[in-house]
């Protein structure tokens, strides 16, 4: 956590509602509570994932004037954190709106418990303030030396669930100054929502036919930072469906991420646009940690292993994953019989990718071992969806469009609607089905991983064998 490490906090929408109900009192007084958190460490960002509130009893704090807690309440919170192998967070409310600073009393309270919290749990104390409008601000208290702690402000606080609501620290990640090229984009939903969208760090896993179109869309929409993760290279067989790829790229077998990043720098409309490119699989440690630096991820992969890793990230690390896919069937004579494509978002309060039947968990191990590069193995599979070359550009274009719209709905929340449901489009006969089933199957274990981050005890990375 040195150098340019950024800090962040994320919590589920249900936990946010619970905290808001307690902290924003009807009598207008400030209130407080403690919470447990687990770490999520990316390459550049350290996120505290709020896991559970430790609510006080009436005898645990004084709620007149500046709210304060009694030592016995802090001691109970520390004991619970130790038992859960979690970090400790201190939450309190302010009567003002927006991102909150800290008063002298706030600083005194948090610096007073930072040493004990760090010593007991091994994690830094995380402080959060809830504004009257439901906006959060947050900071980490990082130990420099004995009895010396430094405050590191978080760049954002993310609320994840049916919608994605983010409070940004303007002094660390200011709202962008919009250029005239974005006038029509802004006219659709206003400057505030555009500022929220522009400051999202969007990760695109898979820089192929769908991923390249998604990336191009967001670059032109004014997104400031995009991360591309893909281990593959351009081949001649890709040229009928890979945006921006040329024959010379295929001849030289250039990395897909390099070809796409080059094009995005030319078409981006945001000031100080940045695109990060990583020629890795999300299954590899470098690709996985890069994914954890993002606010939202697009799953533009077609194999079980990549989807299983992204599914894990969506729940354990509270990073929404926008996913989709195409299935094409032809007659024996080679004529088009059917073409279906779908789009949906995996996140807490929504159905996971496994329960949406987006991958078969029984095939994940085979994918790890590299069997999916063996044509004989693929032909032997019962599921013929893995046997066909389905990335027709026209179909991929529509999948990308649905995926982009899924995220826009989640962030913009037009007319209060944040969840478009799992969408399935049938090219034949031109019909859109929508499923609003938000809960996973009863025996699904992914909801049990919510906000556990690096502390699930499950290893999801390894050596990639498809290079």
N, C-alpha and C positions, 0 to 999 in steps of 0.2 A: 504494500500500500504506500509506495513512495513515488516520487516524481509526479507524473501527470495523472495519477489515479483519481477518478471521479467517484462521487458517492451518491447513493440514491436510496429511496425507500419505496416498497410496493406492498399493497394490501388488497385483499379481495373486497368486492363491493359489499358483501354481507358483513364483513368485519368493520368496514367503514360505517355502515348503518348502525351497528351496535355501538361503536365508539361515539358517533354523533349523538345518538339517543342519550348517552350518559353525560357527555361533556358539554353539550349545548343545552343548558338548563332553562326551564320555563321562567325562572325568576331572574334570569340575566346574569347570575353570578358565574364566575369562573369555576371550573372543576378540573379534576385530574384523575389519572389512573396509571397503572403500569401495564406492560405487555411483554410477551416473549417474542423473540425474533430469531430467525436462522439466516446464515450468510449465503449469498449468491455471488461468487467471484468470477468476473469476466477477465478479459485481458486488460481492460482499461477502466472498468467500473466495479465497485464493491457495493452491492445492494443488500439492505436489511429487509428481509421478508417478514412482515408482522404475521405472527401465527395465532396468538390467542391473547385476549385481554385478561388482566388480573384486576377485577373490579373491587373497589373499596367498600367496606361497610360504613355505616354512619359514624362509628367510633374511630375510623382510620384517618380522617382528615378534618380540617377546619375550613368551612366554606363561607367565611365572612371577610370581606375585603379581598386581599390577595390570598388565594387558596393555598393551603400548606398541608403536608401529610405528617403523620406521626411516625416515629422510628419503627414501631412494631409493624406497621404496614410495609415499609421498605424491607424489613427483615423477612417478612412472609414472601414478598415478591422475589427476593434473592434466593430463598430456599426453593421456590417453585422453578426458577430458572436453572438452578443447579441440577435438580431432579430431571428436568427436561433436556439437559445439555444444550441449553439455548442462551442467547444473549438477552439483556434486559433493556427495555425501552421505557422512557418516561413521557407520558402524554398529558398535555394540559390545554385548556381553551383560552382564547382571547375574545373580547367583544368586537374587535375590528374585522374587516374583510380582507381577503387576499393573502399573499405571502407575508408572514409575520417576522419581525425582528425579535430581539430579546431585551427585556428590561434588566436592570441590575439584579432584581430579585430572581428573575428567571435564571440568569447566569450563576448566581450564588447557589440556587437550589441544585442545578445540574452539575456544577463543578464540585459541589459538596458530596455527591454520591457517585461521581465517575470513578474514583479510585477503588471504592468498595465493590462496585459493579464489575469493573475490569478484573480485580483480584479474585473475585468469587467465580465468575463465569468464563474468564479468558477472552471475552469479547468486549469491544468498546461499548460504553453507554451510548444509546441513540435517543436523542430528544426530539419530540414532535410537538408542534403547536397547531391547533385547529382554529381557524378563523370562523367568524359568525356565518359566513356563506358556505361553509363546508370545505374551504381550501386548506390544504396542509402545507406546513413548512417543516423542514427537518435538518438535523445536523448530527455528525458523529463526534464524539470526544475521544481523540486519539492520544495515547500516552507517548510523551516525548522522553521523559525521564521520571524518576520517582517524584511523585506529588506534582508533576507538571503535565498538564493536558492541553491539547490544542483543539479548538473547534474547527471542524471542516463542514461547511454548509453543503447540503445535498443539492445537486443540479435540478432534481425534480422529485416529486412524490406521485406515484401512479396508483390509481384505483382500477382494478381489473375485475371484470365479470361480464355481465350482459353488455356493458359499455366500457369504454376506455377513457377515463377522465384523468388528466394530468395537470398538476400545478407546477409551474416552472419557477425557478429562481432567476429572475430577470438579470440580476447582476452577474450570473454565471453563464446563462444561456438566454440572451436578450431576444425579444421579439424582433424578427427581421424587418428591415426596411424594404418594402415591396417595390419592385421595379414595374414599369408600365406594362411589361409583357404579361403580367399577371392580372390585369384589370378585369378581364372577363371571368377568370377563375374566382376572384374575390367577390365579384358581383353575385355569384351563385349562393354563397353562404356567409359572407361578411369577413371583415378583417380579423375579428377575434378567433373564429374557427380556423381561418387560414393560418393564423399564428400558431395555433395548437397543432395543426397538421404539419406545418413547415418545420417545427422543432422536434418532430418524431424522428428517432433514429430507426430507419427501416432496414431490416436485414432480409435479403433474398437468397434463399438456399436453393441453388439450381439455376444456372444462367443459360438455360436452354430456350425452347420456343416460348413457353409461358413466362418464365422468369425474365427474359429479355424484354418482353412487352410490358410487364408490370414495372420493371425498372425504368423504362423509357417514360411511362405514364407519370410516375412520381417525380422524375427529374424535370419534366416539363411543367408539373404542377407546383414547383417551388420548394420541394423538400430539400433541406439543407445538407443532409448526410444520409448516404446509402451505403450499406455493406453488402458485398457480393461474395458468396461462398460456393465454390464449385471446383471439383478436382479435375474435370474433364477438359479435353481439347477439341477444337473445331476440326471436323472432317467433311469431306465432300458430300457425304450422305446427309449432313445437317443443313445444307444450303437452301433447301426448299422450305425451311421452316424456322431458321435462326436469324432473328432480326440483327442487322448490322454486319453479319459475317460475309466475307467475300471469298472469292476463289483463292486469292493469295493467302488469306488467313488459313484456309483449309490445306493449301499446299505446304505451308510452314508449320501446320498443326499448332497454331497459337492457342494458348489457354483461353477458354470461353470468357473467363472473368476479365482478362486483359482486353479482349476485343470489345466487350460490352462497356467496360469502364472508359475506354477511349472515346466511344460514341456518346456516353452520358455527359462527359465533360463539355462536349460541343453543344448539346441540346438543353442542358440545365438552365433554369431561369432564376434560381436562387442566388443571392449574393453570397460569396465565399462558399460556394458549393464544394462538397468533399465526397469522394467515392473511395471506399476502401475495398481492395480486392484481395481475396485469399484463395489460392489454388489448393484447397483442402476439402476433405469431406467433413460434414458436420459430425460424423462419428469419430473423427480424430480430435485429439485434445485441443489443437490450435483452432480448428473450425468450431468446435463446441464452445470454447471460451469466447470466441468472437461473437457467436450467436447470443451469449449471455450479456453482451454489451448493448444489445438492441432493445428498443421499446416494443416492437412488434416484428414478427417473422412471417415471411411468405414461404410456404412449403411448395416448391416447384420441382419436386422430385417424384419419381415413379416407382421407387423400390421400397420394400418393407423396412429395411434397416434405417434409412434416413427418416422415414415417417415415424418410426417408433421412437427415435431420439427426439424429434421435434415434439411428439406427443408428451414425452416425459418433461421437456422444458416448459411446455404450456402450463402444466399443473404444478410441478415442483418448484419452478422458478417464476411463475406468474408473468409469463411473456405470451400474449395471445399469438396463436399460429393460424394464419389464413391459409387454407388448403383447398385443393380442387383436383379434378382429374377428368380424363376422357376415356370412353370405351366405344370402340367401333366394331361392328360386325358386318361381314359381307356374305353374299350367297356363294354357292359352289362355283357359280359362273363368274364370280368376281365383281358383282354389282353390289352397291351399297344397300345394306339391309336395315341398319340402325346406327345411330351415333348419339350418344348421351354424354353430357358433361355436367359436373356438379361443382359447387363452391360452398364453403362453410367456414366457421371459425371454431377452433378448439381453445377453450379457456374455462376457468372456474365459472360455474353456473351455466355451462354449455356442454354438449355431448362431446366426448373425446373421439379422436380419429379411429381408435380401435372399435369403439361402439358404433361408429358411423360406417364400419366395414370398409375403411380406406386402406387397410392392410391386414394381412393374415399373420398373427403373432407366431404361428407355427413355422413361418418362412423366414423369420428374422435371423435365426442362427445360420440357415443356409446362405443367406445374403452375406453375413459376416465372413463366411468361409470362401466366398468368391464363386459359388456355384451359379450365380445368375449371369456370369460371363460365359458359361458353358451352354452352347445351343442345344446339346442333347438333353441337358437337365431341364431347360425351359420347355422343350417339346414334350417332356414327360410329365409336366404339371397338369393337374386336372383343370386348373383355372386358366381358361384360354385368353383371359385379358392380359396376361403377361407374355403371350406368344406373338402379339400383333404389334405392328408398327403404327401407332395411333396418333402420332403428333402431326396431323395435318395442320398447316398454318392457320387456315380459316377456323378450325375448331379450337386451336390453342389461343387464338385471338379472343374468342368468346369466353373461354375459361378465365383468361387474364382479366377481362372486363368484369365478369361476375366477382372475381376475387377482390379487385380494386373497390367495387361498389360495396362489398361486405365490410371492408375497413372504413370507408367513408360513412356508412350508416352507424358504425360503432363509435366513431369519434364525433361526427357532426350531430347525431341524434335528431334528425329532422322531425318536427311535430311530436317530439318525445319518443320516437321509435328508434331503438338502438340495435335490435336484433332482427335481421331479415329472415332468420331461420335457415336450415340447410336447404339449398336450392338445387334442383335437378332438372336440367333442360333436355327434352327429347327432340332432336332435330327432325325425327320422323315420329309424329306428324306436326311438330312445331308447338310443343306444349311445355309449360313450366310447372313443375310440382314443388311445393314448399312444405317442409316438415318443421314443426315447431317443438319437437321433442328435445328438451334441454337437459334432461338428466341422463346420466350414464346407466348402463345395465346394473342390476342389483349387486352382482358379484365383481364389478369392475374395481380394480385396486387403485386406479389413477386418482380418484377423489381423495383417497387416503394420503396422497403425497403432497397435497396442496400446501404451498408455502414452506416446504421443508428444505428447499434449495440443495446446498452441498451436504446436508445432513440426513439424507434418506437412507444411506448405507448401500445404495445401489450404484454400481459402476456401469456407465453407459458408453464410455469411450474405449477405443482400442486401436489396433493397427489396421489401417484400411488396405484392402487387398485388390482393389479394382483399378490400380494405376497402370 
